[in-house]
Amino acid sequence: MFKKLAKENMGSSNLGWLESRFHFSFAEYRNYDNINFGVLRVLNDDIIHPKSGFEMHPHKDMEIISYVVDGETTHKDSMGNEETLKRGEVQYMSAGSGIVHSEHNRNVHDDLRLLQIWIVPPKTNLQTLYGSHKYKKEQRENKLLHIVSSQDGSAAVILHQDVNIFVSELEEGKSLEFSIGKSRQLYFVQIEGSSSINGIVLDNGNAMEITQEASLYIKALQNSHFLFIDMAES
């Protein structure tokens, strides 16, 4: 089953320095019929304006992935980590027993756009982890790039939970196929451009819940940048 989710029906917020689109109930967007999709609890499409950001704040018992779409994000945390990441690069935290961190756009001219993804861990008080990976554009051009996996997987970014995250930048007219494992479901996000997903059109900002399907056929209707999360059926 393919359930298309239009961006116009998602939650939104504009705090001046931060513009957000909420795929699930979060902050001032309260929707008790839309709390999660399997172990995916949060997916926020954030635009952080120049010289602003999230000051130091705590997280606990959540696995958090940030995928940079445009601009640069600068991370600093209570474990002593500090670094800046750019388009297509990934930062992650397994905030098991607790971590405090900040995220800023230090650029004086350009916006930062990123996807913030929260995954519910398999249990509480897991080991706290932090890391990143600076993927290259050629790794995701016209192919699927496996950016996140579980402890049993082979991606450069490893989480405790049983999830896989894939991204691609697909040129107009090109296509890809993905086989969906038994008892697995997907959450698909059209980041930029537009795609046909098994014949259903997704434009920039739209998303899709995919359940009880065996395969995914993706065709770029325009130059297309997308991400999807593979997880066990809920």
N, C-alpha and C positions, 0 to 999 in steps of 0.2 A: 504494500500500500504506500502511495506517495501522497503526502499531505503538504501542499504548498502554503508557505507562511509569508504574506505580503508585509513589507517593511512598514506600510502605512498603519498596520494593525498592531505594531509592536509598541512598547513603552518608549518614552523619550524624555529627555531632560536637557535644559540649557541653563548652566550656572554662570554663564559669562565666559569664564576661563575654560570650561569643560562642556562639550556637547556629547550626549550619549544616546545610543539606541539600545534598549534592553530587550533581548530575546526572551528572557524569563523575569518573573517577579523579582524586583531589586530596588533598593533605595525608595524613592517616592512612588515608583511604579508598583502598586500592590495588586496582584492578580492571583488569587488563591486557586484558580483553575489552570494556572500556568507556572508552576513552581520549578519543574525540572523535566528532563527527558532522559530517563534511565539515570546513570550516574553523573550526567551533565547537569550541573546546578545553575551556573551563570555563564552567559555569553553576552558581553557588552562590547559594542562597537563604539569606541571612544575617540573623540577628537579633542586633543589638549592644545590649547593655543600657546603661542610663544611665551617664554619666561614664566611658566606656571606649572602646576602639577600637584600630585598627592603628597602631602607632608607625611612624616613618620606616623605609621599606624600599625596595629597588630593584626596577625592572622593566626588561626589555630585549626588543626584538623581539616585542612583543605589542600588540594593539589592545584596550583595556579600556574597557568601558561599564558604568556603574553606573546602574541605574534605581531610584529611590526609591519604595518602596511605602507606607511610613508613617514618621513621625518626620522627623528632620533629620540630614543628614550634613555634616560640616565637613572640607573637603579643604585640604591644604597641600602644596606640592611645591618641588623644587629649582630650578624655573624662576621662582619668585616668586609663583605663583598661590595664592590663599587665598579660599575662599568657602563658603557654607552653602546646601544645596539641600534642597527639601521634596518631598512626595508628587507623583509624576508628572513630576518634573524629572530631567534626564539630565546626567551628567558623563561625559566621555570623555578617554582618553589614547591617543595612538599613541606607544608607548614605544620607538621604533626604536633609536636609538643609546644610550639609557639615560636613566632618570629616577628620582628618589627622591621618595617621597611618603608622607603619612600620611592616615588617615581616622578620624574620631572622632564619637561621639555625645556632644555636650556637654550635652545635656539632663539635668537632675537627676532627672526623674521618668519620662519616657516612653522606651520602646524605639524603636530604629531598625530598620526592616526594608528591605532592598534586595536587588535581584538584581545579582550581579556576573558580567559576561559577558566572556569572553576570546576574541578572534578572532585566528587565526593570520594575520599579514600576508602579502602576496604576495611579499615578499622581505625580507632582513635589512638593518639599518642605514638604514632609511627616516628621513625627517625626523621629529623629535619634535614632537608636537602636543598641546595641551591645550585643552579648551573645555567649555562646558556650554550647556544651553538650558532655560529655565524655561517649559515647556509649561503651558498652562492646562487645567483640567478640561473646559471646554466643547469643547475641540479633540478630545477622545477620547470624549465622551459619545455613545453610539449611532452611532458611526462609527469607521472605522479611521484612526488617526493614524500617519503615516509619520515615525518619530522619528530613524532613522539610515539613511544611504545611502552608496554608494561615491562616488568623485570625479566620476563621471558622473551622479549622481543629484541630486535636488532637495530632500532633507531638510535641516533646519537643522543637523544633526550629520553631518559628512562624514568617512568613514574611507578608508584606502588600499585595503582589501580590497573585493571585490565581494559585499557583503551589504546587505540591507535589513531593518530591524526595524520592526514595526508593533505598536501597542497599542490597546486599546479598553476602555471601561467600558460594558457593554451591559446595559440594563435587562431584567429578567425578561420572557420572552416575545418579545423582539425578536430579529431575526436579521440577519446580514451574509453576503455572499458575497465570495470572493477568487479571482481567476483565477491559477493557477500557471503561470509561463512554462515553455516547453519546456526540458528538461534542467535544471530547478530542483528543489530539495527544501526542506522546511520543518521547523523544530523549534518546537513549540508548547508553551507553558507556561500552565497554568491557575493564575493568581496568587491569585485570590479567587473565591468562589462556585462555580458549576458550569455547564458548557456541554455541548451535544451537537455533536460534530464529525462531520459526515457520518454521523450516527446513533450514534456512539460517545460515551458519557458520560465526561466528565472532571470530577473533583471538585478542590477546592482542593489545590494541591500536585502534582497529576498532570501528566504531560507526554506528548508524542506525537511520534514521528518520522513524517514524511509524505514518501513517495518515489513516483515514477512515477504521479503523479496530476495531473489538469488543473484541478481546482477544489476549493475549500474552502467548505463551508456550515456556518456557526456559528450556533447558536441558544442563547440564554441560558435555562437551566432555573431559575436563580436570578439575582439581580443578579450579573453576571459581569465579572471584570477579568482580562484575558489579554494575552499578548505572544507574538509569533512572529517567527522569524528566517528569512528567505528567502536562499538561497545556491545556487551552482552544485552540481550533482550531483557527488558524490565518486567 
